[in-house]
Amino acid sequence: MTNDAVRPAHAADVPAVRAVTDAAYRPYIERIEVVPQPMEADHAANVAQGKVFVTGDPVIGLVVVEARPDHLFLDSIAVRPDAHGRGVGRRLLRFVDAHARARQLPEIRLYTNALMWENRRIYPKYGYEEVERRVDGPYDRVHYRKRLE
């Protein structure tokens, strides 16, 4: 396996999944005034259910995805801050596209916090269109979709 391959996470990866997720999302706590939902996820359960895919050795990035009947839900994408600018996020987003296509799902959906403006600039560059903004509890979310057909 090359260092930039994306592979399913294994139980042994759970500490790295937690660490990368925390490092990626921790800077947003002060800005959004709430702990980002991915930091509170049950990482071990997500790994056991085959929802987590990682890249790097050691792990520097990951995605958490869930196949639904009519789309692939991109629950989280996280890249270690010291790996920013190296194409890790782009590689992971390409993997998500391929993963959805392999499952014959016509689109990918995701949401991000409205105050995470970095994400709101990035997703449209990769073909995602904003479809809705909705408050869910303490989270002000902007919903996106990318059609693959």
C-alpha positions in Angstrom: 0.0 0.0 0.0 1.3 3.4 -0.9 1.2 6.1 1.7 -1.5 8.0 -0.2 -3.9 5.0 -0.6 -7.3 5.2 1.0 -8.3 2.1 2.9 -11.0 0.9 5.3 -10.1 1.7 8.9 -9.5 -1.2 11.3 -10.0 -1.4 15.0 -6.3 -0.6 15.6 -6.9 2.7 13.8 -9.5 4.0 16.2 -7.0 6.0 18.3 -5.7 7.7 15.2 -9.2 8.3 13.9 -10.0 10.0 17.2 -6.8 12.0 17.2 -7.1 13.2 13.6 -10.8 14.1 14.0 -10.0 16.0 17.2 -7.1 17.9 15.7 -9.1 18.8 12.6 -12.2 20.0 14.4 -10.9 21.4 17.7 -10.0 24.8 16.1 -13.7 25.4 15.4 -15.0 25.0 19.0 -14.4 28.6 19.9 -15.8 29.9 16.6 -19.0 27.9 16.6 -19.4 27.9 20.4 -20.2 24.2 20.5 -18.2 21.0 20.1 -18.4 19.9 16.5 -20.5 16.7 16.2 -17.7 14.6 14.6 -15.6 15.0 17.8 -18.4 13.3 19.8 -18.9 10.4 17.4 -18.5 6.8 18.5 -15.4 6.2 16.4 -15.0 2.6 17.4 -18.6 1.8 16.3 -18.1 3.7 13.0 -15.0 1.8 12.3 -16.7 -1.5 13.2 -19.6 -0.7 10.9 -17.2 0.0 7.9 -18.0 3.7 7.7 -14.5 5.0 8.2 -11.7 5.2 5.5 -8.2 6.4 6.3 -5.2 7.6 4.4 -1.5 7.8 5.4 0.8 5.8 7.5 0.5 7.1 10.1 -3.1 8.2 9.5 -3.2 11.9 8.4 -6.8 12.0 7.0 -10.1 10.2 7.0 -13.7 10.2 5.8 -16.7 8.8 7.5 -19.4 7.8 5.0 -22.7 6.0 5.1 -24.5 4.5 2.2 -28.2 5.4 2.2 -30.8 4.2 -0.3 -30.6 7.2 -2.6 -27.2 8.8 -1.8 -23.9 8.5 0.0 -23.8 10.7 3.1 -20.4 12.2 3.8 -20.6 12.5 7.6 -17.1 13.8 8.2 -13.8 14.5 6.5 -10.8 15.3 8.6 -7.2 16.1 7.8 -4.5 16.6 10.4 -3.7 20.3 10.4 0.0 19.7 9.8 -0.9 17.9 6.5 -3.0 20.7 5.1 -2.0 21.8 1.6 -0.7 18.4 0.5 -3.8 17.2 -1.4 -5.1 14.9 1.3 -8.6 16.4 1.3 -8.7 16.3 -2.5 -7.7 12.6 -2.4 -10.4 11.8 0.2 -13.1 13.7 -1.8 -12.1 11.7 -4.9 -12.4 8.5 -3.0 -15.9 9.5 -1.8 -16.9 10.0 -5.4 -15.6 6.6 -6.4 -17.1 5.0 -3.3 -20.6 6.4 -4.2 -20.2 5.4 -7.9 -19.1 1.8 -6.9 -22.4 1.6 -5.0 -24.4 3.0 -7.9 -25.5 5.9 -5.8 -26.5 9.0 -7.8 -25.3 11.7 -5.4 -23.3 12.6 -2.3 -24.8 14.7 0.5 -23.1 16.4 3.4 -23.5 19.4 5.7 -21.1 21.7 7.4 -21.5 24.4 10.0 -22.4 27.8 8.6 -19.4 29.3 10.5 -16.9 26.9 8.9 -16.4 29.2 6.0 -13.3 27.3 4.9 -15.5 24.3 4.0 -18.1 26.5 2.4 -15.4 27.7 0.0 -14.0 24.3 -0.7 -17.1 22.1 -1.4 -18.3 24.1 -4.4 -14.9 23.7 -6.0 -15.5 19.9 -6.0 -18.9 20.1 -7.6 -21.1 20.4 -4.5 -24.1 22.7 -4.6 -25.7 24.3 -1.6 -29.3 23.1 -1.2 -30.4 24.2 2.2 -29.5 26.0 5.4 -31.1 24.6 8.5 -30.6 24.9 12.3 -30.5 21.5 14.0 -30.3 22.0 17.7 -27.1 24.0 18.5 -25.8 23.5 14.9 -26.4 26.0 12.1 -25.9 23.8 9.1 -25.4 24.4 5.4 -26.4 21.3 3.4 -24.8 20.3 0.1 -25.2 17.7 -2.6 -23.1 16.5 -5.5 -24.9 14.7 -8.3 -22.8 12.0 -10.0 -25.0 11.2 -13.0 
